[in-house]
């Protein structure tokens, strides 16, 4: 009863339309109103404080939600769905001052909830990357939660765009788009990227320099980062698929389409890891935009870390590549099935409210 009264009191203080009827738990954000969005996120933290809470939808109409210099806006509620009206039209943005630059200090949103669902929106970190000095770490989504699902989500930044923080996390992306320059998909856990668009931006303003897409630091999980049926778009700087962060980095690219194959560095993976030479990196079935094979018969890479070197064959056999299925990576979780159910619920709400 005390929790219910607290929720009602908080609702009375906030200017967000809300429905708590059976099967229709949602909060409707005022279009383009950043304060309304923050109010909805705060209310969800109270309403869904328990990990067993019923699913709660935060519905975000098309609009530009400018958080200004606000960083690390926390998603504290569990089983919360952030659903925009469209990926291009619903934009949540912050612009941290350069002096706050850092992987743990700049995120647009910091997720601490379990079973968070994000659909049809853009997250943009507008830190002044090209004038930030030696580094420009500007995170769109920092995830300290578990089992987050992204459907048609676009993340716009440069360095450390997406950061999976938790060591044993499981997360899933589908039909999403991630932009960046260096280590812009980074962190721990097992994360599956299914049919996503990966866009590398200019490393330097003049287009020079070399990008690195992924920097995993896998430790306690088996798979690391799995990119399946993804497309890489690059019309400026050269790039590598990945480099190791620390511990035992794992990253695999299966059936990747390269729109600009001439931009892929010869070694394909960055040999100089940050802290570990224990890199398990693989590639299979890479093609160009016309479907022509770009996969070499062999690609031996000697990874260099703090403790020494390790030489790895990065080209996978067909049998090895076949292991990287969604069911193998997540044997006790079905994010694609959950996603389809949540999409149907979101669509019904959207038809009524947007």
VOPAGU-2260 file (C-alpha; in pm, 1 decimal, decimal comma):
REM VOPAGU-2260
SITE   aa  ch    i         X         Y         Z
SITE  UNK   A    0       0,0       0,0       0,0
SITE  UNK   A    1     282,4     241,2      84,0
SITE  UNK   A    2     441,8     176,3    -256,5
SITE  UNK   A    3     107,9     234,1    -431,8
SITE  UNK   A    4      53,0     561,7    -247,3
SITE  UNK   A    5     405,2     674,6    -337,0
SITE  UNK   A    6     338,0     595,5    -702,1
SITE  UNK   A    7       8,7     786,1    -700,4
SITE  UNK   A    8     171,7    1084,6    -530,3
SITE  UNK   A    9     455,7    1089,3    -782,0
SITE  UNK   A   10     206,0    1065,3   -1068,0
SITE  UNK   A   11      17,1    1363,8    -930,6
SITE  UNK   A   12     338,2    1565,4    -936,4
SITE  UNK   A   13     426,6    1472,0   -1293,9
SITE  UNK   A   14     267,1    1594,4   -1613,4
SITE  UNK   A   15     253,3    1267,0   -1808,4
SITE  UNK   A   16     -60,6    1084,1   -1926,6
SITE  UNK   A   17     -69,6     734,1   -1779,3
SITE  UNK   A   18    -284,2     423,4   -1806,9
SITE  UNK   A   19    -274,5     137,8   -1556,3
SITE  UNK   A   20    -565,2     -64,4   -1692,0
SITE  UNK   A   21    -518,9    -437,8   -1738,2
SITE  UNK   A   22    -287,3    -515,7   -2028,6
SITE  UNK   A   23    -234,3    -147,5   -2107,8
SITE  UNK   A   24      30,0     -21,6   -1866,5
SITE  UNK   A   25     182,0     276,6   -2040,7
SITE  UNK   A   26     307,0     630,7   -1993,2
SITE  UNK   A   27     265,6     872,5   -2283,7
SITE  UNK   A   28     537,0    1136,0   -2315,5
SITE  UNK   A   29     452,3    1485,3   -2441,5
SITE  UNK   A   30     591,7    1525,6   -2794,1
SITE  UNK   A   31     933,6    1693,0   -2799,7
SITE  UNK   A   32     928,8    1765,6   -2426,6
SITE  UNK   A   33    1250,2    1644,5   -2260,7
SITE  UNK   A   34    1114,3    1710,1   -1909,5
SITE  UNK   A   35     811,7    1495,2   -1985,0
SITE  UNK   A   36    1044,9    1216,2   -2097,0
SITE  UNK   A   37    1252,5    1241,9   -1778,8
SITE  UNK   A   38     934,1    1244,1   -1569,9
SITE  UNK   A   39     818,8     925,1   -1740,6
SITE  UNK   A   40    1153,7     752,9   -1679,9
SITE  UNK   A   41    1145,2     857,0   -1311,6
SITE  UNK   A   42     790,3     733,8   -1271,8
SITE  UNK   A   43     879,3     400,4   -1430,7
SITE  UNK   A   44    1158,8     358,6   -1173,9
SITE  UNK   A   45     896,9     374,5    -896,0
SITE  UNK   A   46     627,8     171,7   -1068,4
SITE  UNK   A   47     864,1    -105,9   -1181,3
SITE  UNK   A   48    1115,8    -117,6    -898,4
SITE  UNK   A   49    1073,1    -495,9    -870,0
SITE  UNK   A   50    1235,3    -729,7   -1123,6
SITE  UNK   A   51     903,2    -916,0   -1147,6
SITE  UNK   A   52     703,3    -604,7   -1234,7
SITE  UNK   A   53     456,0    -625,4   -1523,3
SITE  UNK   A   54     575,6    -474,3   -1849,8
SITE  UNK   A   55     545,2     -93,7   -1859,7
SITE  UNK   A   56     561,0     100,1   -2188,5
SITE  UNK   A   57     697,9     453,5   -2216,1
SITE  UNK   A   58     558,9     582,3   -2546,4
SITE  UNK   A   59     765,5     860,4   -2704,0
SITE  UNK   A   60     612,8    1049,3   -3000,9
SITE  UNK   A   61     825,5    1187,7   -3281,5
SITE  UNK   A   62    1019,0    1490,4   -3161,1
SITE  UNK   A   63    1360,3    1617,9   -3054,6
SITE  UNK   A   64    1421,1    1549,4   -2683,9
SITE  UNK   A   65    1717,4    1766,6   -2590,9
SITE  UNK   A   66    1869,6    1674,5   -2254,0
SITE  UNK   A   67    2133,5    1946,6   -2287,0
SITE  UNK   A   68    2442,6    1871,7   -2078,9
SITE  UNK   A   69    2256,1    1608,5   -1874,9
SITE  UNK   A   70    2449,2    1279,1   -1864,6
SITE  UNK   A   71    2386,3     928,3   -1732,9
SITE  UNK   A   72    2007,5     961,2   -1718,8
SITE  UNK   A   73    1927,0     634,7   -1539,3
SITE  UNK   A   74    1678,8     369,7   -1649,7
SITE  UNK   A   75    1612,8     212,6   -1309,0
SITE  UNK   A   76    1281,6      34,9   -1365,4
SITE  UNK   A   77    1268,3    -331,4   -1469,5
SITE  UNK   A   78    1064,0    -466,8   -1762,1
SITE  UNK   A   79    1039,3    -116,2   -1907,5
SITE  UNK   A   80     987,2     -59,2   -2280,8
SITE  UNK   A   81    1104,8     267,5   -2436,9
SITE  UNK   A   82     909,0     288,1   -2762,3
SITE  UNK   A   83     945,4     576,2   -3004,8
SITE  UNK   A   84     719,3     657,5   -3295,4
SITE  UNK   A   85     995,2     609,9   -3555,0
SITE  UNK   A   86    1369,8     553,4   -3557,3
SITE  UNK   A   87    1442,3     871,4   -3752,7
SITE  UNK   A   88    1173,4    1090,8   -3597,3
SITE  UNK   A   89    1216,0    1021,9   -3225,4
SITE  UNK   A   90    1555,5    1162,2   -3121,2
SITE  UNK   A   91    1693,6    1174,2   -2765,7
SITE  UNK   A   92    2008,8    1382,4   -2748,5
SITE  UNK   A   93    2260,1    1516,7   -2501,1
SITE  UNK   A   94    2570,5    1732,4   -2543,0
SITE  UNK   A   95    2821,9    1682,2   -2260,4
SITE  UNK   A   96    3093,9    1945,0   -2219,8
SITE  UNK   A   97    3432,4    1824,7   -2339,7
SITE  UNK   A   98    3572,7    1836,0   -1985,6
SITE  UNK   A   99    3329,0    1555,4   -1890,1
SITE  UNK   A  100    3463,6    1331,1   -2167,4
SITE  UNK   A  101    3489,8     968,1   -2056,1
SITE  UNK   A  102    3340,4     625,1   -2108,5
SITE  UNK   A  103    3167,7     629,3   -1769,4
SITE  UNK   A  104    3067,5     995,3   -1759,6
SITE  UNK   A  105    2893,2    1091,9   -2084,1
SITE  UNK   A  106    2611,7     847,7   -2164,2
SITE  UNK   A  107    2278,7     976,9   -2289,7
SITE  UNK   A  108    2106,6     690,0   -2104,5
SITE  UNK   A  109    2245,3     455,8   -1838,2
SITE  UNK   A  110    2043,5     136,1   -1813,1
SITE  UNK   A  111    2033,0     -51,0   -1483,0
SITE  UNK   A  112    1707,8    -232,9   -1546,4
SITE  UNK   A  113    1652,5    -594,9   -1638,5
SITE  UNK   A  114    1458,5    -690,1   -1951,9
SITE  UNK   A  115    1461,3    -338,8   -2094,6
SITE  UNK   A  116    1315,7    -308,3   -2445,9
SITE  UNK   A  117    1404,9     -19,7   -2680,1
SITE  UNK   A  118    1233,6      35,2   -3015,5
SITE  UNK   A  119    1204,0     293,2   -3293,4
SITE  UNK   A  120    1419,3     580,0   -3169,2
SITE  UNK   A  121    1756,5     750,6   -3206,0
SITE  UNK   A  122    2007,9     823,8   -2930,6
SITE  UNK   A  123    2259,9    1096,0   -3011,3
SITE  UNK   A  124    2561,9    1205,6   -2809,9
SITE  UNK   A  125    2672,9    1545,3   -2938,6
SITE  UNK   A  126    2998,8    1583,2   -2745,8
SITE  UNK   A  127    3239,1    1788,3   -2960,5
SITE  UNK   A  128    3440,3    1485,0   -3065,2
SITE  UNK   A  129    3678,0    1647,5   -3313,0
SITE  UNK   A  130    3783,4    1913,7   -3060,9
SITE  UNK   A  131    3801,1    1693,4   -2751,9
SITE  UNK   A  132    4173,6    1625,1   -2754,2
SITE  UNK   A  133    4331,4    1279,1   -2750,6
SITE  UNK   A  134    4001,0    1098,9   -2682,9
SITE  UNK   A  135    3634,9    1164,8   -2742,7
SITE  UNK   A  136    3448,4     900,8   -2546,4
SITE  UNK   A  137    3081,3     982,9   -2584,9
SITE  UNK   A  138    2839,2     701,9   -2501,0
SITE  UNK   A  139    2481,9     680,6   -2623,1
SITE  UNK   A  140    2378,6     376,2   -2420,6
SITE  UNK   A  141    2571,1     237,2   -2122,8
SITE  UNK   A  142    2420,4     -90,1   -2008,2
SITE  UNK   A  143    2456,9    -213,1   -1651,0
SITE  UNK   A  144    2139,9    -417,5   -1683,3
SITE  UNK   A  145    2065,5    -761,5   -1824,3
SITE  UNK   A  146    1882,2    -890,3   -2130,2
SITE  UNK   A  147    1820,0    -564,3   -2310,4
SITE  UNK   A  148    1656,9    -590,7   -2654,4
SITE  UNK   A  149    1695,3    -324,8   -2925,7
SITE  UNK   A  150    1470,6    -312,0   -3233,5
SITE  UNK   A  151    1521,8     -38,0   -3494,0
SITE  UNK   A  152    1738,2     173,8   -3264,5
SITE  UNK   A  153    1995,4     417,7   -3405,2
SITE  UNK   A  154    2295,1     535,5   -3201,0
SITE  UNK   A  155    2490,8     837,3   -3323,9
SITE  UNK   A  156    2831,5     918,0   -3177,5
SITE  UNK   A  157    3201,4     858,4   -3239,6
SITE  UNK   A  158    3400,8     680,3   -2966,2
SITE  UNK   A  159    3242,9     423,6   -2729,5
SITE  UNK   A  160    2895,8     475,1   -2877,5
SITE  UNK   A  161    2754,7     154,7   -2723,5
SITE  UNK   A  162    2896,6      18,7   -2398,0
SITE  UNK   A  163    2788,1    -315,4   -2251,5
SITE  UNK   A  164    2926,5    -277,5   -1901,7
SITE  UNK   A  165    2822,3    -589,8   -1708,6
SITE  UNK   A  166    3047,0    -895,7   -1726,0
SITE  UNK   A  167    2772,7   -1161,0   -1751,6
SITE  UNK   A  168    2511,2    -964,6   -1946,1
SITE  UNK   A  169    2312,8   -1087,5   -2245,9
SITE  UNK   A  170    2179,9    -830,6   -2495,6
SITE  UNK   A  171    2024,6    -845,4   -2843,1
SITE  UNK   A  172    2008,8    -600,9   -3137,0
SITE  UNK   A  173    1796,1    -638,1   -3449,3
SITE  UNK   A  174    1753,5    -406,3   -3750,4
SITE  UNK   A  175    1944,5    -134,1   -3567,1
SITE  UNK   A  176    2212,3     117,3   -3668,5
SITE  UNK   A  177    2528,1     212,9   -3480,0
SITE  UNK   A  178    2769,7     492,3   -3584,0
SITE  UNK   A  179    3119,9     562,7   -3458,4
SITE  UNK   A  180    3493,6     582,7   -3511,7
SITE  UNK   A  181    3705,7     401,3   -3252,2
SITE  UNK   A  182    3599,5     113,1   -3023,0
SITE  UNK   A  183    3244,1     230,0   -3074,5
SITE  UNK   A  184    3089,2    -103,9   -2982,6
SITE  UNK   A  185    3268,7    -196,1   -2663,3
SITE  UNK   A  186    3238,8    -384,5   -2338,7
SITE  UNK   A  187    3164,7    -720,2   -2182,6
SITE  UNK   A  188    2910,2   -1000,5   -2193,1
SITE  UNK   A  189    2743,3   -1177,9   -2483,0
SITE  UNK   A  190    2582,1    -938,0   -2730,9
SITE  UNK   A  191    2419,1   -1051,9   -3056,1
SITE  UNK   A  192    2387,4    -805,7   -3345,8
SITE  UNK   A  193    2138,8    -940,3   -3599,2
SITE  UNK   A  194    2092,1    -768,9   -3935,7
SITE  UNK   A  195    2230,9    -433,7   -3818,8
SITE  UNK   A  196    2391,7    -145,8   -4007,5
SITE  UNK   A  197    2734,7     -46,4   -3875,7
SITE  UNK   A  198    2850,2     296,7   -3998,2
SITE  UNK   A  199    3207,5     414,8   -3947,0
SITE  UNK   A  200    3250,1     792,8   -3940,2
SITE  UNK   A  201    3562,5    1001,6   -4010,4
SITE  UNK   A  202    3838,5     927,9   -3759,6
SITE  UNK   A  203    3980,2    1274,2   -3827,3
SITE  UNK   A  204    3792,3    1564,2   -3981,6
SITE  UNK   A  205    3992,4    1524,1   -4301,6
SITE  UNK   A  206    3903,5    1154,0   -4323,0
SITE  UNK   A  207    4251,3    1028,6   -4233,0
SITE  UNK   A  208    4327,9     776,4   -3961,1
SITE  UNK   A  209    4193,2     428,4   -3894,8
SITE  UNK   A  210    3878,1     319,3   -3711,8
SITE  UNK   A  211    3809,6      11,4   -3500,5
SITE  UNK   A  212    3449,4    -103,8   -3479,2
SITE  UNK   A  213    3443,7    -337,0   -3177,9
SITE  UNK   A  214    3650,8    -359,9   -2859,5
SITE  UNK   A  215    3521,7    -649,8   -2646,7
SITE  UNK   A  216    3653,8    -735,5   -2302,3
SITE  UNK   A  217    3488,5   -1073,1   -2260,1
SITE  UNK   A  218    3576,7   -1251,8   -1938,0
SITE  UNK   A  219    3314,4   -1485,2   -1789,6
SITE  UNK   A  220    3091,8   -1538,8   -2095,4
SITE  UNK   A  221    3149,3   -1776,3   -2385,2
SITE  UNK   A  222    3062,6   -1583,5   -2701,9
SITE  UNK   A  223    3137,9   -1211,4   -2669,7
SITE  UNK   A  224    3018,3    -998,9   -2962,2
SITE  UNK   A  225    2846,9   -1182,2   -3248,5
SITE  UNK   A  226    2766,5    -987,8   -3566,5
SITE  UNK   A  227    2542,1   -1185,2   -3800,0
SITE  UNK   A  228    2412,1   -1069,4   -4140,2
SITE  UNK   A  229    2525,3    -713,1   -4069,0
SITE  UNK   A  230    2629,4    -443,8   -4316,8
SITE  UNK   A  231    2928,0    -211,9   -4272,4
SITE  UNK   A  232    2906,5     127,7   -4444,2
SITE  UNK   A  233    3223,5     333,3   -4473,6
SITE  UNK   A  234    3310,2     609,7   -4717,6
SITE  UNK   A  235    3590,0     784,5   -4528,8
SITE  UNK   A  236    3854,4     643,9   -4291,7
SITE  UNK   A  237    4001,6     294,1   -4305,5
SITE  UNK   A  238    3880,1      46,4   -4043,8
SITE  UNK   A  239    3938,9    -283,0   -3859,8
SITE  UNK   A  240    3663,8    -522,3   -3753,0
SITE  UNK   A  241    3780,3    -530,8   -3389,8
SITE  UNK   A  242    4059,7    -521,8   -3136,4
SITE  UNK   A  243    4087,0    -668,4   -2788,7
SITE  UNK   A  244    4022,4    -463,0   -2475,9
SITE  UNK   A  245    4132,6    -696,7   -2197,5
SITE  UNK   A  246    4085,3   -1041,2   -2036,3
SITE  UNK   A  247    3977,0   -1281,4   -2318,9
SITE  UNK   A  248    3812,9   -1076,6   -2596,5
SITE  UNK   A  249    3576,4   -1262,0   -2832,3
SITE  UNK   A  250    3420,3   -1126,3   -3149,5
SITE  UNK   A  251    3285,8   -1293,0   -3463,4
SITE  UNK   A  252    3153,5   -1157,7   -3795,5
SITE  UNK   A  253    2925,4   -1395,2   -3990,2
SITE  UNK   A  254    2792,8   -1316,2   -4341,3
SITE  UNK   A  255    2896,2    -950,5   -4333,0
SITE  UNK   A  256    2830,1    -716,5   -4627,1
SITE  UNK   A  257    3099,4    -452,9   -4688,8
SITE  UNK   A  258    2963,8    -160,6   -4889,5
SITE  UNK   A  259    3315,3     -15,4   -4921,2
SITE  UNK   A  260    3550,7    -316,1   -4903,6
SITE  UNK   A  261    3854,3    -111,5   -5004,9
SITE  UNK   A  262    3836,7      60,3   -4664,3
SITE  UNK   A  263    3897,5    -260,8   -4465,9
SITE  UNK   A  264    4257,3    -275,9   -4343,0
SITE  UNK   A  265    4468,5    -563,1   -4474,1
SITE  UNK   A  266    4493,5    -741,2   -4138,9
SITE  UNK   A  267    4116,1    -709,2   -4092,5
SITE  UNK   A  268    4160,2    -711,8   -3711,1
SITE  UNK   A  269    4379,5    -469,2   -3515,2
SITE  UNK   A  270    4681,7    -668,2   -3394,8
SITE  UNK   A  271    4780,6    -429,1   -3115,8
SITE  UNK   A  272    4526,1    -499,5   -2843,1
SITE  UNK   A  273    4476,4    -266,6   -2550,7
SITE  UNK   A  274    4559,9    -506,6   -2266,3
SITE  UNK   A  275    4527,3    -865,6   -2388,3
SITE  UNK   A  276    4667,6   -1081,1   -2662,7
SITE  UNK   A  277    4411,0   -1357,3   -2585,8
SITE  UNK   A  278    4182,9   -1254,3   -2874,0
SITE  UNK   A  279    3941,3   -1506,6   -3022,6
SITE  UNK   A  280    3826,9   -1323,8   -3333,2
SITE  UNK   A  281    3664,7   -1479,7   -3637,3
SITE  UNK   A  282    3513,3   -1407,2   -3977,2
SITE  UNK   A  283    3308,2   -1609,2   -4222,4
SITE  UNK   A  284    3118,2   -1536,5   -4541,7
SITE  UNK   A  285    3214,3   -1171,9   -4593,2
SITE  UNK   A  286    3086,2   -1033,0   -4925,3
SITE  UNK   A  287    3057,1    -703,7   -5110,2
SITE  UNK   A  288    2730,6    -525,5   -5191,0
SITE  UNK   A  289    2690,2    -742,6   -5503,4
SITE  UNK   A  290    2730,8   -1065,3   -5304,8
SITE  UNK   A  291    3082,0   -1146,7   -5426,0
SITE  UNK   A  292    3303,2   -1321,4   -5173,2
SITE  UNK   A  293    3563,6   -1110,2   -4993,8
SITE  UNK   A  294    3675,7   -1377,0   -4749,2
SITE  UNK   A  295    4038,5   -1483,2   -4787,3
SITE  UNK   A  296    4131,8   -1848,5   -4754,5
SITE  UNK   A  297    4348,7   -1760,7   -4455,9
SITE  UNK   A  298    4414,8   -1459,8   -4233,3
SITE  UNK   A  299    4668,3   -1522,4   -3958,4
SITE  UNK   A  300    4694,2   -1238,1   -3707,3
SITE  UNK   A  301    4951,6   -1213,9   -3428,1
SITE  UNK   A  302    4784,3   -1023,0   -3146,5
SITE  UNK   A  303    5010,3    -830,5   -2911,6
SITE  UNK   A  304    4919,2    -755,8   -2551,1
SITE  UNK   A  305    5079,6    -677,4   -2218,1
SITE  UNK   A  306    5181,6   -1039,1   -2154,3
SITE  UNK   A  307    5312,4   -1133,6   -2498,7
SITE  UNK   A  308    5178,2   -1241,2   -2836,9
SITE  UNK   A  309    4927,6   -1494,6   -2972,1
SITE  UNK   A  310    4880,9   -1595,4   -3335,5
SITE  UNK   A  311    4525,4   -1678,5   -3445,1
SITE  UNK   A  312    4359,3   -1794,3   -3765,3
SITE  UNK   A  313    4065,0   -1555,5   -3799,6
SITE  UNK   A  314    3893,8   -1723,5   -4096,3
SITE  UNK   A  315    3638,6   -1972,3   -3967,3
SITE  UNK   A  316    3536,8   -2299,9   -4126,0
SITE  UNK   A  317    3172,7   -2349,4   -4221,6
SITE  UNK   A  318    3125,8   -2583,6   -3925,4
SITE  UNK   A  319    3275,3   -2331,9   -3682,1
SITE  UNK   A  320    3064,4   -2048,2   -3821,6
SITE  UNK   A  321    2748,8   -2259,2   -3789,7
SITE  UNK   A  322    2790,4   -2258,3   -3412,0
SITE  UNK   A  323    2708,9   -1886,6   -3385,5
SITE  UNK   A  324    2331,5   -1918,8   -3387,9
SITE  UNK   A  325    2098,7   -1725,6   -3162,5
SITE  UNK   A  326    1991,2   -2046,4   -2988,6
SITE  UNK   A  327    2348,4   -2147,5   -2911,1
SITE  UNK   A  328    2448,5   -1804,6   -2781,9
SITE  UNK   A  329    2131,8   -1768,6   -2569,0
SITE  UNK   A  330    2017,1   -2124,2   -2484,2
SITE  UNK   A  331    1794,0   -2008,2   -2196,1
SITE  UNK   A  332    1664,1   -1683,8   -2350,0
SITE  UNK   A  333    1463,7   -1615,8   -2668,7
SITE  UNK   A  334    1502,3   -1243,3   -2740,0
SITE  UNK   A  335    1364,2   -1270,5   -3094,1
SITE  UNK   A  336    1040,2   -1426,7   -2967,1
SITE  UNK   A  337    1009,2   -1170,5   -2686,0
SITE  UNK   A  338    1076,2    -893,0   -2936,7
SITE  UNK   A  339     795,4   -1008,2   -3167,8
SITE  UNK   A  340     548,8   -1011,8   -2878,4
SITE  UNK   A  341     651,1    -663,3   -2763,2
SITE  UNK   A  342     632,8    -530,6   -3118,1
SITE  UNK   A  343     270,3    -643,0   -3143,0
SITE  UNK   A  344     183,6    -476,4   -2812,5
SITE  UNK   A  345     366,6    -159,0   -2914,5
SITE  UNK   A  346     188,6    -148,4   -3248,9
SITE  UNK   A  347    -154,0    -169,1   -3084,0
SITE  UNK   A  348     -65,9     114,6   -2848,5
SITE  UNK   A  349      87,8     321,9   -3127,3
SITE  UNK   A  350    -225,5     298,4   -3342,7
SITE  UNK   A  351    -425,0     429,3   -3049,6
SITE  UNK   A  352    -191,8     700,3   -2919,1
SITE  UNK   A  353      40,3     827,1   -3193,6
